[in-house]
Amino acid sequence: MRVGLAAVWVVAVGLAAQGCVERQLVISTEPAGAELFLDGREVGRTEPGKPVSVPFDSYGVRIVTARRPGFVPATRRVVLDPPWWQYPVVDFFTDILWPGTIEDRRELAPLVLVPRGAPEDPAAALARARGFAAHEERRP
């Protein structure tokens, strides 16, 4: 009876100490203060010296977008390839049986936001449009 109870206790402790993988995508912008979107979903706002850390569950292609008023939005396509220990069969051991936490932290190069130019003078834009129209009228 004691052997059976000891076996149950060992299994219970083993299940309580299951392994896990924590995946984080770390995103920063230059300049800071931009809203960040991952696959179209808002995930936070950068602050000076403080990037945004976003947990993710699976690997693959992701689209990261940064927006800030007065700047042109920056978009980047990011490919998150799985490390060797996340391939099928091996991942069973690292996700379930490994007796600790494995961290997979991916830091992106900062997304650089470019300031928008000053708006064009409406009169200058209208003159330019009329010039294009006149040019089109002269074409045979």
C-alpha positions in Angstrom: 0.0 0.0 0.0 2.8 2.4 0.9 4.5 1.8 -2.5 1.3 2.7 -4.4 0.8 5.9 -2.3 4.4 6.8 -2.9 4.0 6.3 -6.6 0.9 8.5 -6.6 2.8 11.2 -4.7 5.7 11.1 -7.1 3.3 11.5 -10.1 1.4 14.4 -8.4 4.7 16.2 -7.7 5.9 15.6 -11.2 2.7 17.0 -12.7 2.9 20.1 -10.4 6.4 20.8 -11.6 5.6 20.6 -15.3 7.7 22.4 -17.6 6.6 25.4 -19.6 7.9 27.7 -22.3 7.4 31.4 -22.0 7.6 33.2 -25.4 8.1 37.0 -25.5 8.4 39.3 -28.5 10.1 42.6 -27.4 9.3 45.6 -29.6 10.7 49.1 -29.4 10.4 52.3 -31.5 12.4 55.3 -32.3 11.1 57.7 -31.2 9.2 56.2 -28.3 5.6 56.9 -27.6 4.1 54.9 -30.5 1.1 52.6 -30.3 2.1 49.1 -31.3 -0.1 46.5 -33.1 0.7 42.8 -33.6 -1.3 41.2 -36.4 -3.8 44.1 -36.2 -4.3 43.9 -32.4 -3.2 46.7 -30.2 -0.5 45.4 -27.7 0.7 48.6 -26.0 2.6 51.8 -26.2 6.4 52.3 -26.1 8.0 54.6 -23.6 11.5 56.0 -23.5 13.9 53.2 -22.6 11.0 50.8 -22.1 10.0 48.5 -25.0 6.8 46.5 -25.0 7.0 42.8 -24.3 4.2 40.8 -25.9 3.7 37.1 -25.1 3.0 34.8 -28.1 1.8 31.2 -28.3 2.9 30.1 -31.7 5.7 30.6 -34.2 5.2 31.9 -37.8 4.9 35.2 -39.7 3.7 38.2 -37.7 3.0 41.8 -38.8 4.1 44.5 -36.4 2.9 48.1 -36.9 3.8 51.2 -35.0 1.8 54.5 -35.1 2.3 57.9 -33.6 0.7 61.2 -34.5 2.8 63.3 -36.7 4.8 60.3 -38.0 4.4 57.9 -40.9 3.3 54.5 -39.6 6.1 51.8 -39.7 5.2 48.2 -40.5 7.5 45.2 -40.4 6.9 41.5 -41.3 8.6 39.3 -38.7 9.3 35.6 -39.1 9.4 33.8 -35.8 11.1 30.5 -36.5 10.9 27.9 -33.7 14.1 26.9 -31.9 15.2 23.2 -32.1 13.6 22.4 -28.8 10.1 23.4 -30.1 10.0 20.9 -33.0 7.4 18.1 -32.8 8.3 15.2 -30.4 11.1 17.2 -28.7 8.5 19.9 -27.7 6.6 17.3 -25.7 9.5 17.0 -23.3 10.2 20.8 -23.1 6.6 21.8 -22.8 5.4 19.0 -20.5 8.2 17.1 -18.8 11.0 19.6 -18.4 11.2 20.6 -14.7 11.4 24.3 -15.1 10.6 27.3 -17.3 12.3 27.8 -20.6 12.2 31.4 -22.0 12.2 32.2 -25.7 12.7 36.0 -25.9 12.9 37.6 -29.3 14.0 41.3 -29.5 13.2 43.1 -32.7 15.4 45.9 -34.0 13.6 49.2 -33.2 10.9 50.3 -35.7 12.0 53.8 -36.9 9.2 56.3 -37.4 9.8 59.1 -39.9 8.2 62.5 -39.3 5.5 63.5 -41.7 6.3 66.4 -44.0 4.5 69.7 -43.6 1.2 69.7 -45.4 1.3 71.1 -48.9 -0.1 74.5 -49.5 -3.6 74.0 -51.1 -3.0 76.7 -53.7 0.2 75.0 -54.8 -1.5 71.6 -55.0 -4.3 73.1 -57.1 -1.8 74.8 -59.5 0.1 71.6 -59.9 -3.2 69.7 -60.7 -4.1 72.3 -63.3 -0.7 71.9 -64.8 -1.2 68.1 -65.1 -4.7 68.7 -66.6 -3.4 71.1 -69.2 -0.6 68.7 -70.1 -3.2 65.9 -70.6 -5.3 68.1 -72.8 -2.4 68.8 -75.2 -1.6 65.1 -75.7 -2.7 63.7 -79.1 
